[in-house]
Structure formats: C-alpha cells, structure tokens
C-alpha cells in the first residue's frame, strides 16, 4: 500500500480541498537543526566526503593523489584539486566536502503493509503521526498534479515545474571517508540507512529556472482528491490498529 502519514489536523486539507504541500531539499536540510534526524536530513539530496583527523597534502604524497582522484566538485576541478611543489604542504584535517543538488521539491509517502508501517510511523517514530491516507495510484496522482494542479497563487503546475519523477528511495551511504572512496554523486532518491524504516517513495518536482528558489514549501491544489486518496484512519479511529 502507498501510505501518506500526516497529522489529523491536516487530513481534510487533502481530502476536501485537494491541497498538497511539497517541500524543498533545503527545507529538510534545515529541519534537522530544529526537529532532529527523523524528518530532517542535513544531507537531503546531498553527499559528504570527509577527510580524516590527520590529513596533510605534500608533493607526491598518497594524500595528494587521493584527493585529486576523489572527484571533489563532481568534475569542476578537472581531475586536480590541488598542486603542491617546492616543499609546500596543505593541512586539510576533519574537513567535509558536501555536494548538493540544484533546488528540487519533494512529496513523500511510504510503501508497505499498513500494520507494520503504522507501528513505525505512528507509534515508534520520534515524532509520531496520528492519521493516514492511502494513495490509490501514485502514477495517476502524479499525472493529475501535472495536468490540473495549481499552486496557491493560481498558477498552473506546468507554469512553474518541468515535471515529476517518482521512484523509491534507496537507503545507502551518503557520507564516507575520502581515504575509502570517491565522492558519492548526490541523488534525491538516496538517503542514509538509518531512514530505512520509513520505506519512503517520493515525487521529485523539478522547478523551472525562473521559480523563486527562496521558497521552501509550495502548496499545490488538485481537483477531485477522492480520485487519488482514501482515508485509512485519523485520531482515535487509529486505536484499533495499535
């Protein structure tokens, strides 16, 4: 089942008004600072390459060779991050090189069996939800957003976005030591393994270049939301599933 967990206070905005809220990658990065690493993720749509505590670059040193091969900047340094000669050296200890994607927006939901996902998201979660909707067919929902969605300022979806990609999230390393491997290409569909209990799938909305990239959240309204969502439970109606 495709399940959208949320708060009871928000459920009718979806079911009655057809209102969906999509959030930027940057929104989730900032959210970790205020709400912790359950919903927030400082490496949302990003990856990190970390240097060890003793990392000195000198001419022809293994460290210099390693950093020049690590693809820092995803090719922007043309295969050479640093050049050292005449006895020079560079100390780069405990440094994080973070690679981030261009601005994208996300609409997330879970894919799993209801009893298991309800326990994970409404009982065991750091910030439990108390309501749930079933998304009847994500592909149909995504098409409806593209074809008939409007943002809160009345603009058609296609006036502000190029389109939507839908994929499951892969739970893989997004941070690693530079001595172990090269930079990991950032992806909106890759998250660290500790998020795997969420069984997340997501829509990634690709904005057009002229959208206001200072906006962290965008409201999109679709007509006839009952074609795409069904209520599973809310508030006290969820007690029999515990």
C-alpha positions in Angstrom: 0.0 0.0 0.0 1.1 3.5 -0.7 0.5 5.4 2.5 0.7 9.1 3.3 1.1 9.6 7.1 0.2 13.0 8.5 -1.5 14.8 11.4 -5.3 14.7 11.9 -5.4 18.5 11.7 -4.1 18.3 8.1 -6.1 15.4 6.7 -9.1 17.4 5.5 -6.9 19.8 3.6 -6.0 16.9 1.4 -9.4 15.0 1.3 -11.7 18.0 1.0 -9.6 20.8 -0.5 -7.1 18.7 -2.6 -4.2 20.5 -1.1 -0.8 19.0 -1.2 2.4 20.6 0.3 5.7 20.0 -1.4 9.0 20.9 0.3 12.4 21.8 -1.0 15.6 19.8 -0.3 16.8 22.8 1.6 13.8 22.7 3.8 14.6 19.2 5.0 18.3 20.1 5.5 17.3 23.0 7.8 14.7 20.9 9.5 17.3 18.6 11.2 18.5 21.6 13.2 15.1 22.1 14.8 13.4 18.7 14.7 16.2 16.2 14.6 17.2 13.4 12.2 13.9 11.7 11.8 12.2 14.1 9.4 15.1 16.5 8.9 18.2 15.4 7.0 21.2 17.6 6.6 22.3 15.6 3.6 18.9 15.6 1.8 19.8 15.5 -1.9 23.4 15.7 -1.0 26.5 13.7 -0.2 29.6 14.2 2.0 33.2 13.3 1.7 35.2 13.7 4.9 38.9 13.9 5.5 40.5 12.1 8.5 41.9 13.9 11.5 45.4 13.6 10.2 45.4 14.6 6.5 48.3 16.5 5.1 48.9 17.1 1.4 52.6 17.2 0.3 54.2 16.8 -3.1 53.7 13.3 -4.5 52.1 12.1 -1.2 49.4 9.4 -1.1 47.0 12.0 0.4 47.6 14.4 -2.6 47.0 11.6 -5.1 43.8 10.5 -3.2 42.3 14.0 -3.0 43.0 14.6 -6.7 41.2 11.3 -7.6 38.2 11.8 -5.4 36.1 13.8 -7.9 35.5 16.6 -5.4 33.2 19.1 -7.1 31.9 16.4 -9.5 34.5 17.3 -12.1 34.7 21.0 -11.6 38.5 20.7 -10.7 39.2 18.8 -13.9 41.0 15.9 -12.1 43.2 18.1 -9.9 42.0 19.5 -6.7 45.5 20.7 -5.6 49.0 21.0 -6.9 51.9 21.2 -4.5 55.7 21.7 -5.1 58.8 23.3 -3.7 58.2 21.7 -0.3 54.8 23.1 0.3 52.0 21.4 2.2 48.3 21.8 2.9 46.6 20.7 6.1 43.0 19.5 5.4 42.0 17.7 8.6 38.4 16.9 9.5 37.0 18.8 6.5 33.7 17.9 4.9 33.2 18.4 1.2 29.4 18.5 0.7 28.0 18.0 -2.8 24.4 19.3 -3.2 21.8 19.1 -6.0 20.2 22.1 -7.6 16.9 23.1 -5.9 14.2 20.4 -6.2 10.9 19.8 -4.3 9.7 16.6 -2.7 6.3 15.0 -1.9 6.9 11.9 0.2 4.9 8.8 1.2 5.6 5.2 2.4 5.2 1.9 0.6 4.4 -1.1 2.9 1.9 -3.1 4.8 -0.4 -1.0 6.9 0.1 -2.7 10.4 3.9 -2.6 10.1 4.0 1.0 8.7 1.5 2.3 11.2 3.7 1.0 14.1 6.8 2.6 12.6 5.2 5.9 11.8 2.6 6.4 14.5 3.9 4.5 17.5 7.7 4.1 17.3 8.6 7.3 15.4 10.4 10.2 17.1 7.5 12.4 16.1 4.5 10.1 15.7 1.7 10.8 13.2 -1.9 10.2 14.0 -3.6 10.0 10.6 -3.1 8.2 7.3 -4.3 8.3 3.8 -3.9 5.7 1.1 -2.7 6.9 -2.3 -4.6 4.8 -4.7 -2.2 5.0 -7.6 0.9 7.2 -7.4 1.3 7.4 -11.2 -2.2 8.6 -11.6 -1.8 11.2 -8.8 1.5 12.5 -10.4 -0.2 12.9 -13.7 -3.1 14.7 -12.1 -0.7 17.1 -10.4 1.0 17.8 -13.8 -2.2 18.2 -15.8 -4.6 20.0 -13.4 -2.6 21.1 -10.3 -2.4 24.8 -9.4 -0.1 26.5 -6.9 -1.5 28.7 -4.2 -1.1 31.8 -6.4 -3.3 30.3 -9.1 -0.5 29.4 -11.5 -0.8 26.0 -13.3 1.7 23.4 -12.2 3.3 23.3 -15.6 4.0 27.1 -15.5 6.4 26.6 -12.6 7.6 23.0 -12.9 9.1 20.9 -15.7 7.6 17.7 -14.4 7.6 14.9 -11.7 9.9 11.9 -11.2 8.6 9.0 -9.0 11.0 6.5 -7.5 11.5 4.6 -4.3 14.2 5.9 -2.0 17.4 3.8 -1.9 19.0 3.6 1.6 22.7 3.7 1.0 25.8 5.6 2.4 25.7 9.3 1.7 28.8 10.1 3.8 32.2 8.5 3.7 35.9 8.9 4.4 37.9 10.3 1.5 40.5 7.5 2.0 37.9 4.9 1.3 36.2 6.1 -1.9 35.4 9.0 -4.2 32.7 11.5 -3.8 29.2 9.9 -3.9 27.0 11.5 -6.7 24.1 13.2 -4.8 20.6 12.0 -5.6 17.1 13.0 -4.4 16.4 9.2 -4.2 19.3 8.3 -1.9 19.2 8.6 1.9 21.3 7.2 4.7 20.4 3.7 6.0 19.0 4.9 9.3 16.0 6.4 7.5 15.1 2.9 6.0 12.2 2.3 8.5 10.2 4.9 6.6 10.1 2.8 3.4 9.8 6.0 1.5 8.9 6.7 -2.1 8.7 10.2 -3.4 7.7 12.5 -6.1 10.6 14.8 -7.1 9.3 18.0 -8.6 11.7 19.8 -11.0 11.2 23.6 -11.0 11.7 25.8 -13.9 14.6 28.2 -13.7 12.6 31.3 -13.0 10.8 30.0 -9.9 11.6 31.8 -6.6 14.2 29.5 -5.2 13.9 31.2 -1.8 10.6 29.4 -1.2 11.0 26.3 0.9 7.4 25.0 0.7 4.8 25.2 -2.1 1.1 24.4 -1.9 -0.5 22.6 -4.9 -4.2 22.1 -5.2 -5.8 19.3 -7.4 -9.5 18.8 -8.2 -11.4 15.7 -7.1 -9.0 14.5 -4.5 -11.2 11.5 -3.7 -10.0 10.0 -7.1 -6.5 9.7 -5.7 -6.8 9.4 -1.9 -8.8 7.4 0.6 -8.8 7.9 4.4 -7.3 5.0 6.3 -7.6 6.4 9.8 -7.4 9.6 11.9 -7.1 10.4 15.6 -9.0 8.0 17.8 -10.0 5.9 14.8 -6.5 4.5 14.7 -6.5 2.9 18.1 -7.7 -0.5 16.9 -4.6 -0.7 14.7 -2.1 -0.4 17.6 
